[in-house]
């Protein structure tokens, strides 16, 4: 894709933003409406299909399954930001790296 100027748009809370693309085509974006329930899977699918049939792209929080943990829980990531983890823990040295690699052989 060739470099081009950034396209920015504000979507009104009660309507659709028609945004001109670099090639001149128009794309219509719609924010989810007030009272939209992202936890009702069937309603979400129905709403998205209705808007798609109108040629609109819906933006916002579209679907949320609260029974599934977030990525931090799934990946068991550190509660401490990596920027705050001591260097020695992040880079334990060549011997430890060799030992770790042996586990995969």
N, C-alpha and C positions, 0 to 999 in steps of 0.2 A: 504494500500500500504506500503510495507516495506521500510525503509529508504535506500536511495541510493545516489550516488554522483550526483551532479547537472550536467545537460547536457546543454552546452552552444554552440551556433553556430552563425556564421556570415553569413548572406545571401548576396551574391554578387548582386549588383544592376541590373546586366544584366543576371542573371541566377537563378539556383536552388541550394539550399543547401540540400545535402543528409545527414541526421542525424541518427546515429545509436542509437536506444533505448536500455534500459537495457536488454531487452530480445533478442537482436540481430537483431530485425526487423529494416528496414530502413523507415524513413518518409521523404518525399520530401517537402520542404518549398520554396515558391516563393514569392518574394517581388513584390508589384504592380509595373508595368513598368512606365517608364518616360511618361508623358502625360496622365496617367490614370485619368479619370474624375469620382470622387466618388459621384457626384451629379446627374448623369444620371442613374436612377434606373434600367432601362431595360438593359443598357449596362453592368452595374455591375453584374446583375443576369446572363447574358449570359457569361460574362468573368469567373465568379465563377464556373458555370456549366462546361465550357470548361476545366478549370484547374482541377476540380474534376474528370472529365472523364480521365484525364491523371494521376490521383493519386497524385495530388499536393495539398498542403494546402497553400492558399494565405494569406500573412500577410501584415499589414499596415492599413492605413485608407481605409476601404472597401466601406462604404456608408455613405453619409452625406445628411440629409434632412434639408436644411437651413430654411424651413418654420416652423420648430418646435423649440420651445425654449429649452434652455439647462436645466439640472436638477435643477440648482440653481433658475432659473426663475419658473419652474414648482412647486418646493417645497417651494418657497418663503423663502429661507435660508438667514441667516444674512450676510450682506456684511462685517461684522467684524469677523475675525477669532475667533473661540470659545476660544482659548487660551488667547485672549485679552479681553474677556467679563468679567466684574467684577463678583466675586464669588456670590455676593448678587443677581445678576440677574439670574445666572445659578441655584442657590439654594435659592429660595425665602422663604423657611421655611415650617414647618409642617402645619401651618394654611392654607397657600396658596395651598399646595398640597391636603389637605383635601377638600378645596373648589373646586378645579379642579376635584377631584374624584367624588364629589357630582353631577357634571354636567353629568357624565356618568351613573348615577344610575336611 
